[in-house]
Amino acid sequence: MAKKTVQLQGEYTKRQTQADIALARDDVRRLLYGGAKGGGKSFFLCVWMFCYAWEIAARFGLKTTKNPLHIGWMGRKQATDFTATTLQTWRKTIPEEYYELKGGTEKDPKHILIMNRVAIDYGGLDRQESINKFNSAEYAVIALDQAEETTKDDVSVLQGSLRLTIQGQALPYKELYTANPAACWLKDEFVTNCPVGNVFVPALPADNPYLPDDYEKTLTDAFGYRKELLEAYLHGNWASIEGARQVILDSLIERAMKMPTLLGGKVIACDPARFGDDKTTIKVLEGSEIIEQSEMGYSRTTDISDALTELSRRHNNCQLVVDEIGVGGGVIDELHKNGRRVIAFNSSEKADNPEKFVNKRAEAWWELAEHFAKGEIGCRNMTKELRSQLTTPCYDFRNGKIIIEPKETIKERIGRSPDDADCYVMGIWAVKRARPEMQYANAGQPSKTYSNNILTRGLQRRTA
């Protein structure tokens, strides 16, 4: 075995050893390794693929050559995700003297050249031209990291390439998939119904001695308010993940509609219209309560900024938060000219907690969901439309970070833009981040100082 003769950066855990032994069996063709976060999935994929390539070269006595045999493929749904994550794990784990990364050419795809004897192609399943090449490829092994991102059709194209022979001999064809729990094709084929030739080896944080001592606490803090997620990502419970993609549960909103707000501070939130059929949504929030709201049809930026300026003056010059993407940038500029203090919200920007969230949009939605779960949101005058929109978005994971369904996708799915919900989410995000004291020297009225508490503690919470 290559891992016994090459000094790799790390050793197999017991679970990884179990997976390695299973893949060595003649009656096992497909293996799913995963089931929780922190199980060492990418590490195992990289080490096992290196060992497999090394063993094929040794078994058939393959010599160094300028035209090495391409024996397999590994990747992810998105090629950029593979390069940013899995490939980096490879580079940290496999000693660089044993391989060379080769860029793609018209003749060959991007590949890893191992000891100048064999090559492993790598990339993504996100481009049709790349997928088309699998129709003519001949491989002995395929490996998909974070395979829950893929569809059955994606994998079927890859499986059709497993037909490589060397010196007239068929090879031990293998398929390796790593994944976090998800309601996808993997659950049906490896967990619920596992046919002969398929093996599922769960990988849990408790099985990985190389994780930080507080890793399980980190997961508990991150997903504790959604028990089904904690069951999935800490304990590898695939059954619990079904139907768990809804960001905000309707039952929590129903409770919030019977409670007072536990958030303090006042802001005016505005989601300016970007297109002719969308509406500019404006909400005045006192904590999480909506005390005033209005809509404007597609309007000039000056009309929107004038309306917001007047609204701010009527509400004691309170701070504004405006979505700056698209026409919002112009609205913000004009509000500054009017002496307003504005928080610019850009949903695609880096989150305050970039280790957990893909962008600011994901962070804002997830934080609101946590407030609902903790009973800190009270909104007794919430409209049916806002309630419906707040329970519509789903979440997913990209590179281990939370991402929220894009606004454009939601609009396609439900037939309208979720402007009402986005405005409310943005407002709650701003209430928490507004500066404790705001002064308006050029507000057109005498300067005043106002207080925005991040969270009002010590209030008596009421239950539904």
ABEGO torsion letter per residue (X at the ends): XAAAABBBBEBBBAAAAAAAAAAABAABABBBBEGBBGAGAAAAAAAAAAAAAAAAAAAAGBBBBABBBBABBBEBABAAAAAAAAAAAAAAABBAAABBBBBBBAABBBBBBBGGABBBBBEBAABAAAAAAAAABBBABBBBBGAAABBAAAAAAAAAABABBBGGBBBBBBBBBBBBBBBBAAAAAAAABBBBGBBBBBBBAAABAABBAAAAAAAAAAAAABAAAAAAAAAGBAAAABGAABABBAAAAAAAAABBBABBEBBBBBBBBABAABBBBBBBBBEABBABBBBBBBBBAAAAAAAAAAAAAAAGGBBBBBBABEAAAAAAAAAAAAGBBBBBBBAABBBABAAABABAAAAAAAAAAAAAAAGABBBAABBAAAAAAAAABBBBBBGGBBBBBBAAAAAAAAGBBAAAAAAAAAAAAAAAABBABBBBAAAGBBBBBBBBBABBBGBBBBBX
